Amino acid sequence: MCCSTTEYAATLQQMLDGFNLDGAPCVAVMPRGSYNLMQTELPSIPADELQDAVRWQIRDLLDFPVNDAVIETIAFDDTANGQPLSFAVAAQRSKIQDLVGVVRDGAGLNLRAIDIPELSLRALLKEIDGSEQGLALLILWENAGLVVITRGEELCMARKVGVGLEALLNAADPDAAAGVDISMAQQELLDEAILDIQRSLDFYESNVARRPVRKVLIAPLGAPLPGLLEYLDTYLNPEVGFLDLNPLFEHTHPRENDAQHGTEQITPQLLPAISAAMRAFEMLP
């Protein structure tokens, strides 16, 4: 967290007051880097023994004592090879306690669940056309990237991408000729990202669905990156397009000051929060 738990809670409370959301139900999302998400093979043992077995499996993959880990597992059974697709999420107990301290104890929200970005994005992507066939989402944060593949409500793949938006913007050629959007330096960075995306697409097609994803979507960017869509569309087999959130918000009533902006203000950092809010809404009676 960028500040103390008390300061964070006070800032959140200020925001809640502006929207009259005191005590509202919510799903909190853990910050990137505060947890470990691992694909794992769940052993065929009684459910009450599963946590201890997974704890033993992943003990060497954590950068903190495994006995201090809070571990959750999630599995999806409908795969092409007949083997369940399962993931383990591990987070240090103190980091979860910090998050609970901010959201529930500090800001007074009705905390219904704690999620991570990769899993929370399912709530958003399942509403996008083609989700039942499978969708890949590319997110470019400032200093890192992520490709997530979902099918309906299932998480099928999450892979880090070794390039972020800042590096791509810095690699642009300010003296490029008219009509040339992607510089050679940007191409080299994007080629690495394309390899990561393609590996994820290949895994999905061979191990999960026996068919390609419906589309590769690019999450809203923090700054314009001319030529990105066209370059990815040239080298990836599925259709590539930008994630359009406007249909999801066409029936909302924005505040007066926000009405002229639509969803143009959405940044990659907001996507997990939007997804978590959608999940919280689904939990309402």
GINOR-V524355 format. One record per residue. RES is the residue in three letters. OMEGA is omega in radians with two decimals (NA if undefined). Layout:
RES_OMEGA + RES_OMEGA
This chain:
MET_-3.03 + CYS_-3.12 + CYS_-3.11 + SER_3.13 + THR_-3.13 + THR_3.14 + GLU_3.13 + TYR_-3.14 + ALA_3.14 + ALA_3.11 + THR_3.12 + LEU_3.13 + GLN_3.10 + GLN_3.12 + MET_-3.13 + LEU_3.13 + ASP_-3.13 + GLY_-3.13 + PHE_-3.13 + ASN_-3.07 + LEU_3.14 + ASP_3.10 + GLY_-3.11 + ALA_3.05 + PRO_-3.12 + CYS_2.96 + VAL_3.14 + ALA_3.13 + VAL_3.13 + MET_3.12 + PRO_3.04 + ARG_3.13 + GLY_-3.11 + SER_-3.09 + TYR_3.04 + ASN_3.03 + LEU_-3.07 + MET_2.97 + GLN_-3.04 + THR_3.08 + GLU_-3.10 + LEU_3.14 + PRO_3.12 + SER_-3.12 + ILE_3.11 + PRO_-3.05 + ALA_-3.09 + ASP_3.10 + GLU_-2.99 + LEU_-3.09 + GLN_-3.13 + ASP_3.14 + ALA_3.12 + VAL_3.10 + ARG_3.12 + TRP_-3.12 + GLN_-2.96 + ILE_-3.00 + ARG_-3.11 + ASP_-3.10 + LEU_-3.08 + LEU_3.11 + ASP_3.05 + PHE_-3.08 + PRO_-3.07 + VAL_3.12 + ASN_3.09 + ASP_-3.07 + ALA_2.91 + VAL_-2.99 + ILE_3.02 + GLU_3.09 + THR_3.09 + ILE_-3.07 + ALA_3.07 + PHE_-2.95 + ASP_-2.98 + ASP_3.12 + THR_-3.06 + ALA_-3.10 + ASN_3.08 + GLY_3.13 + GLN_3.12 + PRO_3.07 + LEU_-3.00 + SER_-3.13 + PHE_3.00 + ALA_3.07 + VAL_-3.14 + ALA_3.10 + ALA_3.12 + GLN_-3.05 + ARG_-3.10 + SER_3.13 + LYS_3.06 + ILE_3.12 + GLN_3.08 + ASP_-3.13 + LEU_3.09 + VAL_3.12 + GLY_3.13 + VAL_-2.94 + VAL_-3.06 + ARG_-3.03 + ASP_-3.09 + GLY_-3.07 + ALA_3.07 + GLY_3.10 + LEU_3.10 + ASN_-3.04 + LEU_-3.10 + ARG_-3.09 + ALA_3.02 + ILE_-3.05 + ASP_3.00 + ILE_-3.05 + PRO_-3.07 + GLU_-3.13 + LEU_-3.11 + SER_-3.10 + LEU_3.11 + ARG_-3.09 + ALA_3.12 + LEU_-3.03 + LEU_-3.14 + LYS_3.13 + GLU_-3.10 + ILE_3.13 + ASP_-3.14 + GLY_-3.05 + SER_-3.11 + GLU_3.07 + GLN_-3.13 + GLY_3.11 + LEU_3.02 + ALA_3.14 + LEU_3.07 + LEU_3.09 + ILE_3.08 + LEU_2.99 + TRP_-3.06 + GLU_-3.03 + ASN_-3.12 + ALA_3.11 + GLY_-3.12 + LEU_2.97 + VAL_-3.14 + VAL_3.06 + ILE_3.11 + THR_3.02 + ARG_-3.04 + GLY_3.13 + GLU_-3.09 + GLU_2.92 + LEU_-3.09 + CYS_-3.08 + MET_2.99 + ALA_-3.09 + ARG_3.07 + LYS_3.08 + VAL_-2.98 + GLY_3.10 + VAL_3.10 + GLY_-3.07 + LEU_-3.09 + GLU_3.14 + ALA_3.14 + LEU_3.12 + LEU_-3.14 + ASN_-3.12 + ALA_3.13 + ALA_3.14 + ASP_-3.11 + PRO_-3.12 + ASP_-3.10 + ALA_3.11 + ALA_3.14 + ALA_3.11 + GLY_3.10 + VAL_-3.04 + ASP_-3.04 + ILE_3.13 + SER_3.11 + MET_3.13 + ALA_3.09 + GLN_3.12 + GLN_-3.14 + GLU_3.11 + LEU_-3.12 + LEU_3.11 + ASP_3.07 + GLU_3.13 + ALA_-3.13 + ILE_3.09 + LEU_3.11 + ASP_3.13 + ILE_-3.09 + GLN_3.08 + ARG_3.13 + SER_3.11 + LEU_3.13 + ASP_3.10 + PHE_-3.13 + TYR_-3.07 + GLU_-3.05 + SER_-3.02 + ASN_-3.03 + VAL_-2.89 + ALA_-3.05 + ARG_3.03 + ARG_-3.08 + PRO_3.04 + VAL_-3.14 + ARG_-3.03 + LYS_2.97 + VAL_-3.09 + LEU_3.07 + ILE_3.13 + ALA_3.08 + PRO_-3.08 + LEU_3.09 + GLY_3.12 + ALA_-3.13 + PRO_3.09 + LEU_-3.07 + PRO_3.07 + GLY_-3.09 + LEU_-3.09 + LEU_-3.09 + GLU_-3.13 + TYR_3.12 + LEU_-3.11 + ASP_3.14 + THR_-2.97 + TYR_3.08 + LEU_-3.08 + ASN_3.12 + PRO_3.05 + GLU_3.13 + VAL_3.11 + GLY_3.08 + PHE_3.06 + LEU_-3.13 + ASP_-3.12 + LEU_-3.08 + ASN_3.13 + PRO_-3.13 + LEU_-3.07 + PHE_-3.04 + GLU_-3.14 + HIS_3.14 + THR_-3.13 + HIS_-3.08 + PRO_3.03 + ARG_-3.05 + GLU_-3.10 + ASN_-3.10 + ASP_-2.94 + ALA_-3.05 + GLN_-3.02 + HIS_-3.10 + GLY_3.12 + THR_-3.12 + GLU_-3.10 + GLN_-3.09 + ILE_3.12 + THR_3.13 + PRO_-3.11 + GLN_-3.09 + LEU_-3.05 + LEU_3.10 + PRO_3.12 + ALA_3.09 + ILE_3.13 + SER_3.13 + ALA_3.10 + ALA_3.11 + MET_3.11 + ARG_3.11 + ALA_3.12 + PHE_3.12 + GLU_-3.13 + MET_-3.13 + LEU_3.13 + PRO_NA
